[in-house]
Amino acid sequence: MSFRVTMRSYYSLIILLFFNLSSFGQRIKVSSSDSTYIDSIRNYEYQLEGLSYNIINGSDKVERITSCYYFIETLKTALQIPNSFDYEFDLLKTVSTITPDDKKFRVFTWNLLLDSGKYMYFGAIQMNNSDSLELYGLYDSSDYNRNVYYDQFDNRHWMGALIYQIHHYRWKKKDYYITFGWDGQDAETNRKVIDVMWFDESGKPNFGEEIFDFDGDLQARIIFDFNDRAAMLCRYDEFEEAIVFANLVPINPLLKGVYKNYVPDGTYDYLKFEKGIWRRYKMIFDDRKKNSTNLRKL
């Protein structure tokens, strides 16, 4: 068998396992002692720690992909243990674990480094269900999705990213979760994604809804691409009750639209929630030094 066929088999293995990541079933039966639950999960966490490190730092793609395979299987097993929802998995430094304020679910996201320098993203949504494991896998379809600014996607067509913040709010008796994600797009460009997650009548997660008014254009999500050496602020600010983000500009006006040349210009815009819509406004600071200090705390 050629090496190329072997690598294709590895990628197929990851994809097949991903689609099995969604899981619904009874908890693993262990002793009813809380300490036993914790010890059982901790043993899996030690395994996950090493595997998550190798997913990013493995010496070759075979090791990285194989580690991702076993990480997914081990995570599923760990989450089947009772009380796993409350376990924090603090040892997983390269895996983002975020829970919204209503504690309805939590999201695990991580990335697999490819030889091209791009990342492939994986994720899992664990519902807060004490009776059984309810787990939805997230599959990175960023390279295949069309009309990404306006369409809704299910969990199998997710705009892959490392989710670093979730803002929960209710509107007309419906729960919405604004997700903020980072994507190391390629060797020259990084990406920030502001998306909205919601659950349909069957309880399944969906992404995207045209609730972001970006200069008169209603979008289902907002995507910022910028130079990979630049740092872009983009998150929900509790004090301002708004989504605050750095304004991006090309380093040369002639490079407009070439996003590897976009960097923050030192000013900040924001999205304010008004009657179901997040509307964009310009933010102008009279006291730049004071406000810049405050923004660094976000």
FENKA-V42481 format. One record per pair of residues at least 12 apart in sequence whose C-alpha atoms are under 10 Angstrom apart, sorted by the first residue. I is the first residue (numbers start at 1). J is the second residue. D is the distance in whole Angstrom. If there is no record, write none. Layout:
i->{I | I}
j->{J | J}
d->{D | D}
This chain:
i->{6 | 7 | 7 | 7 | 10 | 10 | 10 | 10 | 10 | 11 | 11 | 11 | 11 | 13 | 13 | 13 | 14 | 14 | 14 | 14 | 14 | 14 | 14 | 15 | 15 | 16 | 17 | 17 | 17 | 17 | 17 | 17 | 18 | 18 | 18 | 18 | 18 | 18 | 18 | 18 | 18 | 18 | 18 | 18 | 19 | 19 | 19 | 19 | 19 | 20 | 20 | 20 | 20 | 20 | 21 | 21 | 21 | 21 | 21 | 21 | 21 | 21 | 21 | 21 | 21 | 21 | 21 | 22 | 22 | 22 | 22 | 22 | 22 | 22 | 22 | 22 | 22 | 22 | 23 | 23 | 23 | 23 | 23 | 23 | 23 | 23 | 23 | 23 | 23 | 24 | 24 | 24 | 24 | 24 | 24 | 25 | 25 | 25 | 25 | 25 | 25 | 26 | 26 | 26 | 26 | 26 | 26 | 26 | 26 | 27 | 27 | 27 | 27 | 27 | 27 | 27 | 27 | 27 | 27 | 27 | 27 | 27 | 28 | 28 | 28 | 28 | 28 | 28 | 28 | 28 | 29 | 29 | 29 | 30 | 30 | 31 | 32 | 34 | 34 | 36 | 37 | 37 | 37 | 37 | 37 | 37 | 38 | 38 | 38 | 38 | 38 | 38 | 40 | 40 | 40 | 40 | 41 | 41 | 41 | 41 | 41 | 41 | 41 | 41 | 41 | 41 | 41 | 42 | 42 | 42 | 42 | 42 | 43 | 44 | 44 | 44 | 44 | 44 | 44 | 44 | 45 | 45 | 45 | 45 | 45 | 45 | 45 | 45 | 45 | 46 | 46 | 46 | 47 | 47 | 47 | 47 | 48 | 48 | 48 | 48 | 48 | 48 | 48 | 48 | 48 | 48 | 48 | 48 | 48 | 49 | 49 | 49 | 49 | 49 | 49 | 49 | 49 | 50 | 50 | 50 | 50 | 51 | 51 | 51 | 51 | 51 | 51 | 51 | 51 | 51 | 51 | 51 | 52 | 52 | 52 | 52 | 52 | 52 | 52 | 52 | 52 | 52 | 52 | 52 | 52 | 52 | 53 | 53 | 53 | 53 | 53 | 53 | 54 | 54 | 54 | 54 | 54 | 54 | 54 | 55 | 55 | 55 | 55 | 55 | 55 | 55 | 55 | 55 | 55 | 56 | 56 | 56 | 56 | 56 | 56 | 56 | 56 | 57 | 57 | 58 | 60 | 60 | 60 | 61 | 61 | 61 | 61 | 64 | 64 | 64 | 65 | 65 | 65 | 67 | 68 | 68 | 68 | 68 | 72 | 72 | 72 | 72 | 75 | 75 | 76 | 76 | 76 | 76 | 79 | 79 | 79 | 79 | 79 | 80 | 80 | 80 | 80 | 81 | 81 | 81 | 82 | 82 | 82 | 82 | 82 | 83 | 83 | 83 | 83 | 84 | 84 | 84 | 84 | 84 | 85 | 85 | 85 | 85 | 85 | 85 | 85 | 85 | 85 | 85 | 86 | 86 | 86 | 92 | 93 | 94 | 94 | 94 | 94 | 95 | 95 | 95 | 95 | 95 | 95 | 95 | 95 | 96 | 96 | 96 | 96 | 96 | 96 | 96 | 96 | 96 | 97 | 97 | 97 | 97 | 97 | 97 | 97 | 97 | 97 | 98 | 98 | 98 | 98 | 98 | 98 | 99 | 99 | 99 | 99 | 99 | 99 | 100 | 100 | 100 | 100 | 100 | 100 | 100 | 100 | 101 | 101 | 101 | 101 | 101 | 102 | 102 | 102 | 103 | 103 | 103 | 104 | 104 | 104 | 104 | 105 | 105 | 105 | 105 | 105 | 105 | 105 | 106 | 106 | 106 | 106 | 106 | 106 | 106 | 107 | 107 | 107 | 107 | 107 | 107 | 107 | 107 | 107 | 107 | 107 | 107 | 107 | 108 | 108 | 108 | 108 | 108 | 108 | 108 | 108 | 108 | 109 | 109 | 109 | 109 | 109 | 109 | 109 | 109 | 109 | 109 | 109 | 109 | 109 | 110 | 110 | 110 | 110 | 110 | 110 | 110 | 111 | 111 | 111 | 111 | 111 | 111 | 111 | 113 | 116 | 116 | 117 | 117 | 117 | 117 | 117 | 118 | 118 | 118 | 118 | 118 | 119 | 119 | 119 | 119 | 119 | 119 | 119 | 120 | 120 | 120 | 120 | 120 | 120 | 120 | 120 | 120 | 120 | 121 | 121 | 121 | 121 | 121 | 121 | 121 | 121 | 121 | 121 | 121 | 122 | 122 | 122 | 122 | 122 | 122 | 122 | 122 | 123 | 123 | 123 | 123 | 123 | 123 | 123 | 123 | 123 | 123 | 123 | 124 | 124 | 124 | 124 | 124 | 125 | 125 | 125 | 125 | 127 | 135 | 136 | 136 | 136 | 136 | 137 | 137 | 137 | 137 | 138 | 138 | 138 | 138 | 138 | 138 | 138 | 138 | 139 | 139 | 139 | 139 | 139 | 139 | 139 | 140 | 140 | 140 | 140 | 140 | 140 | 140 | 141 | 141 | 141 | 141 | 141 | 141 | 141 | 142 | 142 | 142 | 142 | 142 | 142 | 143 | 143 | 143 | 144 | 144 | 145 | 145 | 145 | 147 | 148 | 148 | 148 | 148 | 148 | 148 | 149 | 149 | 149 | 149 | 149 | 149 | 149 | 149 | 149 | 149 | 149 | 150 | 150 | 150 | 150 | 150 | 150 | 150 | 150 | 150 | 150 | 150 | 151 | 151 | 151 | 151 | 151 | 151 | 151 | 152 | 152 | 152 | 152 | 152 | 152 | 152 | 152 | 152 | 153 | 153 | 153 | 153 | 153 | 153 | 153 | 154 | 154 | 154 | 154 | 154 | 154 | 154 | 154 | 155 | 155 | 155 | 155 | 155 | 156 | 156 | 157 | 157 | 158 | 158 | 158 | 158 | 159 | 159 | 159 | 159 | 159 | 159 | 159 | 160 | 160 | 160 | 160 | 161 | 161 | 161 | 161 | 161 | 161 | 161 | 161 | 161 | 161 | 162 | 162 | 162 | 162 | 162 | 162 | 162 | 162 | 163 | 163 | 163 | 163 | 163 | 163 | 163 | 163 | 164 | 164 | 164 | 164 | 164 | 165 | 165 | 165 | 165 | 165 | 165 | 165 | 165 | 165 | 166 | 166 | 166 | 166 | 166 | 166 | 166 | 166 | 166 | 166 | 167 | 167 | 167 | 167 | 167 | 167 | 167 | 167 | 168 | 168 | 168 | 170 | 171 | 171 | 171 | 172 | 172 | 174 | 174 | 174 | 175 | 175 | 175 | 176 | 176 | 176 | 176 | 176 | 176 | 177 | 177 | 177 | 177 | 177 | 177 | 178 | 178 | 178 | 178 | 178 | 178 | 178 | 178 | 178 | 178 | 178 | 179 | 179 | 179 | 179 | 179 | 179 | 179 | 179 | 179 | 180 | 180 | 180 | 180 | 180 | 180 | 180 | 180 | 180 | 180 | 181 | 181 | 181 | 181 | 181 | 181 | 182 | 182 | 182 | 182 | 183 | 183 | 184 | 184 | 185 | 185 | 185 | 185 | 186 | 186 | 186 | 187 | 187 | 187 | 187 | 188 | 188 | 188 | 188 | 188 | 188 | 188 | 189 | 189 | 189 | 189 | 189 | 189 | 189 | 189 | 189 | 189 | 189 | 190 | 190 | 190 | 190 | 190 | 190 | 190 | 190 | 190 | 190 | 190 | 191 | 191 | 191 | 191 | 191 | 191 | 191 | 191 | 192 | 192 | 192 | 192 | 192 | 192 | 192 | 192 | 192 | 192 | 193 | 193 | 193 | 193 | 193 | 193 | 194 | 194 | 194 | 194 | 194 | 194 | 194 | 194 | 194 | 194 | 195 | 195 | 195 | 195 | 195 | 195 | 195 | 195 | 195 | 195 | 196 | 196 | 196 | 196 | 196 | 196 | 196 | 196 | 197 | 207 | 207 | 208 | 208 | 208 | 209 | 210 | 210 | 211 | 211 | 211 | 211 | 211 | 211 | 212 | 212 | 212 | 212 | 212 | 212 | 212 | 212 | 213 | 213 | 213 | 213 | 213 | 213 | 213 | 213 | 214 | 214 | 214 | 214 | 214 | 215 | 215 | 215 | 216 | 216 | 217 | 218 | 218 | 218 | 219 | 224 | 224 | 224 | 224 | 224 | 224 | 225 | 225 | 225 | 225 | 225 | 225 | 225 | 225 | 226 | 226 | 226 | 226 | 226 | 226 | 226 | 226 | 226 | 226 | 227 | 227 | 227 | 227 | 227 | 227 | 227 | 227 | 227 | 227 | 228 | 228 | 228 | 228 | 228 | 229 | 229 | 229 | 230 | 230 | 230 | 230 | 230 | 231 | 231 | 231 | 232 | 232 | 232 | 232 | 232 | 232 | 232 | 233 | 233 | 233 | 233 | 233 | 233 | 233 | 233 | 234 | 234 | 234 | 234 | 234 | 234 | 235 | 235 | 236 | 236 | 236 | 237 | 237 | 237 | 237 | 238 | 239 | 240 | 240 | 241 | 241 | 241 | 241 | 242 | 242 | 242 | 242 | 242 | 242 | 242 | 242 | 243 | 243 | 243 | 243 | 243 | 243 | 243 | 243 | 244 | 244 | 244 | 244 | 244 | 244 | 244 | 244 | 244 | 244 | 245 | 245 | 245 | 245 | 245 | 245 | 245 | 245 | 246 | 246 | 246 | 246 | 246 | 246 | 246 | 246 | 246 | 247 | 247 | 247 | 247 | 247 | 247 | 247 | 247 | 247 | 247 | 247 | 248 | 248 | 248 | 248 | 248 | 248 | 248 | 248 | 248 | 249 | 249 | 249 | 249 | 249 | 249 | 250 | 250 | 250 | 250 | 251 | 251 | 251 | 266 | 266 | 267 | 267 | 267 | 267 | 267 | 267 | 268 | 268 | 268 | 268 | 268 | 268 | 268 | 269 | 269 | 269 | 269 | 270 | 270 | 271}
j->{62 | 61 | 62 | 65 | 61 | 62 | 65 | 66 | 69 | 62 | 65 | 66 | 69 | 65 | 66 | 69 | 65 | 66 | 67 | 68 | 69 | 70 | 72 | 69 | 139 | 69 | 68 | 69 | 70 | 72 | 73 | 137 | 68 | 69 | 72 | 73 | 122 | 123 | 124 | 136 | 137 | 138 | 139 | 156 | 136 | 137 | 138 | 139 | 156 | 72 | 73 | 76 | 136 | 137 | 72 | 73 | 75 | 76 | 122 | 123 | 124 | 125 | 135 | 136 | 137 | 138 | 139 | 76 | 124 | 125 | 126 | 133 | 134 | 135 | 136 | 137 | 138 | 155 | 76 | 79 | 80 | 124 | 126 | 132 | 133 | 134 | 135 | 136 | 137 | 80 | 132 | 133 | 134 | 135 | 136 | 80 | 131 | 132 | 133 | 134 | 135 | 80 | 81 | 82 | 130 | 131 | 132 | 133 | 134 | 77 | 78 | 79 | 80 | 81 | 82 | 83 | 84 | 130 | 131 | 132 | 133 | 134 | 77 | 78 | 79 | 80 | 81 | 82 | 132 | 133 | 80 | 81 | 82 | 81 | 82 | 82 | 82 | 82 | 83 | 82 | 78 | 81 | 82 | 83 | 84 | 87 | 81 | 82 | 83 | 84 | 86 | 87 | 78 | 81 | 82 | 84 | 75 | 77 | 78 | 79 | 80 | 81 | 82 | 83 | 84 | 87 | 89 | 78 | 87 | 88 | 89 | 91 | 78 | 71 | 74 | 75 | 77 | 78 | 79 | 89 | 74 | 75 | 78 | 87 | 88 | 89 | 90 | 91 | 92 | 89 | 91 | 92 | 70 | 71 | 74 | 75 | 67 | 68 | 70 | 71 | 72 | 73 | 74 | 75 | 78 | 89 | 91 | 92 | 95 | 71 | 89 | 90 | 91 | 92 | 93 | 94 | 95 | 67 | 71 | 91 | 92 | 63 | 64 | 66 | 67 | 68 | 69 | 70 | 71 | 72 | 74 | 92 | 64 | 67 | 68 | 70 | 71 | 72 | 91 | 92 | 93 | 94 | 95 | 110 | 111 | 112 | 67 | 68 | 92 | 93 | 94 | 95 | 66 | 67 | 68 | 71 | 94 | 112 | 113 | 67 | 68 | 69 | 71 | 94 | 110 | 111 | 112 | 113 | 114 | 68 | 94 | 110 | 111 | 112 | 113 | 114 | 119 | 112 | 113 | 113 | 113 | 114 | 115 | 112 | 113 | 114 | 115 | 112 | 113 | 114 | 112 | 113 | 114 | 112 | 110 | 111 | 112 | 122 | 122 | 123 | 124 | 137 | 108 | 124 | 124 | 126 | 133 | 135 | 126 | 132 | 133 | 134 | 135 | 132 | 133 | 134 | 135 | 130 | 132 | 133 | 129 | 130 | 131 | 132 | 133 | 128 | 129 | 130 | 131 | 126 | 128 | 129 | 130 | 133 | 99 | 103 | 105 | 106 | 126 | 127 | 128 | 129 | 130 | 133 | 103 | 106 | 128 | 110 | 110 | 109 | 110 | 111 | 162 | 108 | 109 | 110 | 111 | 122 | 123 | 162 | 163 | 108 | 109 | 110 | 111 | 123 | 162 | 163 | 164 | 165 | 109 | 110 | 123 | 124 | 125 | 162 | 163 | 164 | 165 | 125 | 163 | 164 | 165 | 166 | 179 | 125 | 126 | 165 | 166 | 167 | 168 | 165 | 166 | 167 | 168 | 169 | 177 | 178 | 179 | 166 | 167 | 168 | 169 | 177 | 168 | 169 | 175 | 127 | 128 | 168 | 126 | 127 | 128 | 129 | 125 | 126 | 127 | 128 | 129 | 134 | 135 | 124 | 125 | 126 | 127 | 128 | 135 | 166 | 123 | 124 | 125 | 126 | 127 | 135 | 136 | 137 | 138 | 162 | 163 | 164 | 166 | 122 | 123 | 124 | 125 | 126 | 137 | 138 | 162 | 163 | 121 | 122 | 123 | 124 | 125 | 137 | 138 | 160 | 161 | 162 | 163 | 164 | 181 | 122 | 123 | 124 | 160 | 161 | 162 | 163 | 123 | 140 | 160 | 161 | 162 | 183 | 184 | 184 | 186 | 187 | 184 | 185 | 186 | 187 | 188 | 183 | 184 | 185 | 186 | 187 | 140 | 160 | 161 | 183 | 184 | 185 | 186 | 139 | 140 | 141 | 142 | 143 | 160 | 161 | 183 | 184 | 185 | 138 | 139 | 140 | 141 | 142 | 158 | 159 | 160 | 161 | 162 | 183 | 137 | 138 | 139 | 140 | 158 | 160 | 161 | 162 | 136 | 137 | 138 | 139 | 140 | 155 | 158 | 160 | 161 | 162 | 163 | 136 | 137 | 138 | 139 | 155 | 137 | 138 | 155 | 205 | 203 | 204 | 155 | 156 | 204 | 205 | 155 | 156 | 158 | 205 | 154 | 155 | 156 | 157 | 158 | 159 | 160 | 205 | 154 | 155 | 156 | 157 | 158 | 159 | 160 | 155 | 156 | 157 | 158 | 159 | 160 | 161 | 153 | 155 | 156 | 157 | 158 | 159 | 160 | 157 | 158 | 159 | 160 | 161 | 185 | 157 | 159 | 160 | 157 | 159 | 157 | 158 | 159 | 220 | 208 | 219 | 220 | 221 | 222 | 223 | 195 | 208 | 209 | 210 | 212 | 218 | 219 | 220 | 221 | 222 | 223 | 208 | 209 | 210 | 211 | 212 | 217 | 218 | 219 | 220 | 221 | 222 | 207 | 208 | 209 | 210 | 219 | 220 | 221 | 196 | 197 | 206 | 207 | 208 | 209 | 210 | 220 | 221 | 197 | 205 | 206 | 207 | 208 | 209 | 220 | 197 | 198 | 199 | 204 | 205 | 206 | 207 | 208 | 197 | 204 | 205 | 206 | 207 | 205 | 206 | 206 | 207 | 195 | 206 | 207 | 208 | 181 | 183 | 193 | 195 | 207 | 208 | 221 | 181 | 182 | 183 | 193 | 179 | 180 | 181 | 182 | 183 | 184 | 185 | 191 | 192 | 193 | 179 | 180 | 181 | 182 | 183 | 184 | 192 | 193 | 179 | 180 | 181 | 182 | 183 | 192 | 193 | 194 | 179 | 180 | 181 | 182 | 235 | 177 | 178 | 179 | 180 | 181 | 194 | 234 | 235 | 236 | 178 | 179 | 180 | 181 | 194 | 195 | 196 | 197 | 235 | 236 | 179 | 180 | 196 | 235 | 236 | 237 | 238 | 243 | 196 | 197 | 198 | 276 | 275 | 276 | 277 | 275 | 276 | 198 | 199 | 200 | 197 | 198 | 199 | 196 | 197 | 198 | 199 | 207 | 209 | 195 | 196 | 197 | 198 | 199 | 207 | 194 | 195 | 196 | 197 | 198 | 207 | 208 | 221 | 235 | 236 | 243 | 193 | 194 | 195 | 196 | 197 | 207 | 221 | 235 | 236 | 192 | 193 | 194 | 195 | 196 | 222 | 234 | 235 | 236 | 243 | 193 | 194 | 195 | 223 | 234 | 235 | 194 | 224 | 232 | 234 | 224 | 225 | 225 | 228 | 225 | 226 | 227 | 228 | 227 | 228 | 260 | 227 | 228 | 229 | 260 | 226 | 227 | 228 | 229 | 259 | 260 | 261 | 225 | 226 | 227 | 228 | 229 | 230 | 258 | 259 | 260 | 261 | 262 | 224 | 225 | 226 | 227 | 228 | 229 | 230 | 231 | 232 | 259 | 260 | 223 | 224 | 225 | 226 | 227 | 228 | 232 | 259 | 222 | 223 | 224 | 225 | 226 | 232 | 233 | 234 | 235 | 245 | 221 | 222 | 223 | 224 | 225 | 234 | 208 | 212 | 220 | 221 | 222 | 223 | 224 | 234 | 235 | 243 | 207 | 208 | 209 | 211 | 212 | 219 | 220 | 221 | 222 | 223 | 208 | 209 | 210 | 211 | 212 | 220 | 221 | 222 | 209 | 220 | 221 | 220 | 221 | 222 | 221 | 277 | 278 | 273 | 275 | 276 | 277 | 278 | 279 | 271 | 272 | 273 | 276 | 277 | 278 | 279 | 280 | 271 | 272 | 273 | 277 | 278 | 279 | 280 | 281 | 271 | 278 | 279 | 280 | 281 | 279 | 280 | 281 | 279 | 280 | 279 | 277 | 278 | 279 | 278 | 245 | 246 | 247 | 248 | 259 | 262 | 248 | 257 | 258 | 259 | 260 | 261 | 262 | 263 | 248 | 249 | 250 | 258 | 259 | 260 | 261 | 262 | 263 | 264 | 248 | 250 | 251 | 258 | 259 | 260 | 261 | 262 | 263 | 264 | 259 | 260 | 261 | 262 | 263 | 260 | 261 | 263 | 260 | 261 | 262 | 263 | 264 | 246 | 263 | 264 | 245 | 246 | 247 | 248 | 263 | 264 | 266 | 245 | 246 | 247 | 264 | 268 | 295 | 296 | 298 | 246 | 247 | 268 | 269 | 270 | 298 | 270 | 298 | 270 | 271 | 298 | 270 | 295 | 297 | 298 | 298 | 298 | 270 | 272 | 270 | 271 | 272 | 273 | 269 | 270 | 271 | 272 | 273 | 278 | 279 | 280 | 269 | 270 | 271 | 272 | 273 | 278 | 279 | 280 | 268 | 269 | 270 | 271 | 272 | 280 | 281 | 283 | 295 | 298 | 264 | 267 | 268 | 269 | 270 | 271 | 283 | 295 | 263 | 264 | 265 | 266 | 267 | 268 | 269 | 270 | 283 | 262 | 263 | 264 | 265 | 266 | 267 | 268 | 269 | 270 | 282 | 283 | 261 | 262 | 263 | 264 | 265 | 266 | 267 | 268 | 269 | 261 | 262 | 263 | 264 | 265 | 266 | 262 | 263 | 264 | 265 | 263 | 264 | 265 | 288 | 292 | 282 | 283 | 284 | 285 | 288 | 292 | 281 | 282 | 283 | 284 | 285 | 292 | 295 | 281 | 282 | 283 | 284 | 282 | 283 | 283}
d->{9 | 9 | 7 | 9 | 9 | 8 | 7 | 7 | 9 | 10 | 7 | 9 | 10 | 9 | 9 | 7 | 7 | 8 | 10 | 7 | 6 | 9 | 9 | 9 | 8 | 10 | 10 | 7 | 10 | 8 | 8 | 10 | 10 | 9 | 8 | 9 | 8 | 9 | 9 | 10 | 7 | 8 | 7 | 9 | 9 | 7 | 9 | 8 | 8 | 9 | 9 | 10 | 9 | 8 | 7 | 8 | 9 | 7 | 10 | 9 | 7 | 10 | 7 | 7 | 5 | 8 | 10 | 9 | 8 | 9 | 9 | 10 | 8 | 5 | 4 | 5 | 8 | 10 | 8 | 10 | 9 | 10 | 9 | 10 | 7 | 6 | 5 | 7 | 8 | 9 | 7 | 5 | 5 | 6 | 9 | 8 | 9 | 5 | 5 | 7 | 9 | 7 | 9 | 9 | 10 | 7 | 5 | 6 | 9 | 9 | 10 | 8 | 5 | 6 | 6 | 9 | 10 | 9 | 7 | 5 | 6 | 10 | 8 | 9 | 9 | 6 | 5 | 7 | 9 | 9 | 9 | 7 | 8 | 8 | 8 | 10 | 9 | 9 | 8 | 10 | 10 | 7 | 7 | 7 | 8 | 10 | 9 | 9 | 8 | 8 | 10 | 8 | 8 | 8 | 10 | 10 | 10 | 9 | 6 | 8 | 9 | 7 | 9 | 9 | 7 | 8 | 9 | 9 | 9 | 10 | 8 | 10 | 9 | 10 | 7 | 8 | 8 | 6 | 10 | 10 | 9 | 8 | 8 | 10 | 10 | 6 | 9 | 7 | 8 | 9 | 8 | 9 | 9 | 8 | 8 | 9 | 9 | 10 | 9 | 6 | 9 | 10 | 7 | 7 | 9 | 9 | 8 | 7 | 10 | 9 | 9 | 9 | 6 | 5 | 8 | 9 | 9 | 9 | 9 | 9 | 9 | 10 | 9 | 9 | 5 | 7 | 9 | 7 | 6 | 10 | 9 | 9 | 9 | 7 | 7 | 10 | 7 | 10 | 10 | 7 | 8 | 6 | 7 | 8 | 9 | 9 | 9 | 10 | 8 | 8 | 7 | 9 | 9 | 6 | 8 | 10 | 10 | 9 | 10 | 6 | 6 | 9 | 9 | 9 | 9 | 8 | 6 | 7 | 10 | 9 | 8 | 9 | 7 | 6 | 6 | 9 | 9 | 9 | 8 | 9 | 10 | 9 | 8 | 9 | 8 | 7 | 7 | 7 | 7 | 8 | 7 | 9 | 9 | 9 | 10 | 9 | 7 | 9 | 9 | 9 | 9 | 10 | 10 | 9 | 9 | 10 | 9 | 8 | 8 | 10 | 7 | 9 | 9 | 8 | 6 | 9 | 10 | 10 | 9 | 9 | 10 | 7 | 8 | 8 | 9 | 9 | 9 | 7 | 10 | 10 | 9 | 10 | 9 | 9 | 10 | 10 | 8 | 8 | 7 | 8 | 6 | 8 | 8 | 9 | 10 | 10 | 9 | 10 | 10 | 9 | 7 | 8 | 10 | 7 | 6 | 5 | 8 | 10 | 9 | 8 | 10 | 6 | 5 | 6 | 10 | 9 | 7 | 7 | 7 | 9 | 7 | 9 | 10 | 10 | 10 | 9 | 8 | 8 | 9 | 10 | 7 | 7 | 7 | 7 | 10 | 10 | 10 | 9 | 7 | 10 | 10 | 8 | 6 | 7 | 6 | 10 | 8 | 10 | 10 | 9 | 8 | 7 | 9 | 10 | 8 | 9 | 10 | 9 | 7 | 10 | 9 | 6 | 5 | 9 | 7 | 5 | 4 | 5 | 9 | 10 | 9 | 8 | 6 | 5 | 7 | 8 | 10 | 10 | 7 | 6 | 5 | 6 | 9 | 10 | 9 | 10 | 9 | 10 | 8 | 10 | 9 | 8 | 5 | 5 | 6 | 8 | 9 | 9 | 9 | 8 | 7 | 6 | 4 | 7 | 9 | 10 | 8 | 9 | 7 | 5 | 6 | 9 | 10 | 6 | 6 | 9 | 9 | 8 | 6 | 9 | 9 | 10 | 9 | 8 | 7 | 9 | 9 | 10 | 8 | 8 | 9 | 9 | 6 | 6 | 10 | 9 | 7 | 6 | 5 | 7 | 10 | 9 | 9 | 8 | 7 | 7 | 8 | 9 | 7 | 9 | 9 | 10 | 7 | 9 | 9 | 9 | 10 | 8 | 7 | 5 | 9 | 9 | 9 | 9 | 5 | 6 | 7 | 9 | 8 | 6 | 6 | 6 | 9 | 7 | 8 | 9 | 8 | 6 | 5 | 7 | 8 | 9 | 9 | 8 | 9 | 9 | 9 | 5 | 4 | 6 | 9 | 9 | 6 | 7 | 9 | 9 | 10 | 10 | 7 | 9 | 8 | 8 | 7 | 7 | 10 | 10 | 9 | 5 | 6 | 8 | 6 | 9 | 8 | 10 | 9 | 7 | 5 | 6 | 6 | 8 | 7 | 9 | 7 | 6 | 5 | 6 | 4 | 8 | 10 | 10 | 7 | 5 | 6 | 6 | 7 | 8 | 7 | 5 | 6 | 9 | 10 | 10 | 9 | 9 | 8 | 10 | 7 | 8 | 8 | 10 | 9 | 9 | 8 | 8 | 9 | 9 | 10 | 9 | 10 | 9 | 10 | 9 | 6 | 6 | 6 | 7 | 8 | 7 | 7 | 7 | 10 | 10 | 10 | 8 | 5 | 5 | 7 | 9 | 9 | 6 | 7 | 8 | 8 | 6 | 9 | 10 | 10 | 7 | 6 | 5 | 6 | 9 | 7 | 9 | 10 | 9 | 6 | 5 | 6 | 9 | 10 | 9 | 10 | 10 | 8 | 6 | 5 | 6 | 9 | 10 | 8 | 6 | 6 | 7 | 10 | 9 | 9 | 9 | 10 | 9 | 7 | 10 | 9 | 9 | 8 | 9 | 9 | 10 | 10 | 8 | 9 | 7 | 9 | 10 | 9 | 5 | 5 | 5 | 8 | 9 | 9 | 8 | 8 | 10 | 8 | 5 | 5 | 6 | 9 | 9 | 9 | 7 | 6 | 4 | 7 | 9 | 10 | 9 | 10 | 8 | 6 | 6 | 7 | 9 | 10 | 8 | 6 | 5 | 7 | 10 | 10 | 7 | 8 | 5 | 5 | 6 | 9 | 10 | 10 | 9 | 9 | 9 | 8 | 7 | 8 | 9 | 9 | 7 | 9 | 9 | 9 | 10 | 9 | 10 | 9 | 8 | 7 | 10 | 10 | 8 | 8 | 9 | 10 | 9 | 7 | 8 | 7 | 6 | 5 | 8 | 10 | 10 | 8 | 5 | 5 | 6 | 10 | 9 | 7 | 6 | 4 | 6 | 9 | 10 | 9 | 9 | 10 | 9 | 10 | 8 | 6 | 5 | 6 | 7 | 9 | 10 | 9 | 9 | 7 | 6 | 5 | 7 | 9 | 10 | 8 | 7 | 9 | 10 | 5 | 7 | 8 | 10 | 9 | 9 | 9 | 10 | 10 | 10 | 10 | 9 | 10 | 8 | 8 | 9 | 10 | 8 | 10 | 8 | 10 | 9 | 7 | 10 | 9 | 8 | 6 | 5 | 8 | 9 | 6 | 9 | 6 | 5 | 5 | 4 | 8 | 9 | 10 | 7 | 5 | 8 | 9 | 8 | 6 | 6 | 6 | 5 | 8 | 8 | 9 | 9 | 9 | 8 | 7 | 5 | 4 | 6 | 9 | 8 | 9 | 10 | 8 | 6 | 5 | 7 | 9 | 8 | 9 | 7 | 10 | 10 | 7 | 6 | 5 | 6 | 9 | 9 | 9 | 9 | 9 | 6 | 5 | 6 | 9 | 8 | 9 | 9 | 7 | 6 | 8 | 10 | 9 | 10 | 7 | 5 | 7 | 8 | 5 | 7 | 9 | 9 | 9 | 8 | 7 | 10 | 8 | 8 | 9 | 5 | 6 | 10 | 7 | 8 | 10 | 9 | 10 | 7 | 5 | 6 | 8 | 8 | 10 | 9 | 9 | 6 | 5 | 6 | 8 | 8 | 10 | 10 | 7 | 6 | 5 | 6 | 10 | 9 | 8 | 6 | 6 | 9 | 8 | 6 | 8 | 9 | 9 | 10 | 9 | 9 | 9 | 10 | 10 | 10 | 10 | 8 | 9 | 10 | 9 | 10 | 9 | 6 | 7 | 9 | 8 | 9 | 7 | 9 | 9 | 9 | 5 | 5 | 7 | 5 | 6 | 8 | 10 | 9 | 10 | 10 | 7 | 4 | 6 | 6 | 6 | 9 | 10 | 7 | 9 | 9 | 9 | 9 | 10 | 9 | 10 | 10 | 8 | 6 | 7 | 9 | 8 | 8 | 7 | 6 | 9 | 8 | 8 | 7 | 10 | 5 | 5 | 9 | 9 | 9 | 8 | 8 | 8 | 7 | 10 | 9 | 10 | 9 | 9 | 10 | 7 | 9 | 9 | 8 | 10 | 9 | 10 | 7 | 9 | 10 | 9 | 9 | 10 | 9 | 7 | 8 | 10 | 6 | 6 | 5 | 7 | 9 | 10 | 10 | 8 | 5 | 5 | 7 | 9 | 9 | 10 | 9 | 7 | 6 | 4 | 7 | 9 | 10 | 10 | 9 | 9 | 9 | 9 | 9 | 6 | 6 | 6 | 8 | 10 | 10 | 9 | 6 | 8 | 7 | 6 | 4 | 6 | 9 | 10 | 10 | 8 | 5 | 6 | 7 | 6 | 5 | 6 | 9 | 9 | 9 | 10 | 6 | 5 | 4 | 6 | 9 | 9 | 9 | 10 | 8 | 5 | 6 | 6 | 6 | 10 | 4 | 6 | 9 | 9 | 7 | 9 | 9 | 9 | 9 | 9 | 7 | 7 | 8 | 9 | 9 | 9 | 7 | 5 | 7 | 9 | 10 | 9 | 6 | 5 | 5 | 8 | 6 | 7 | 10}
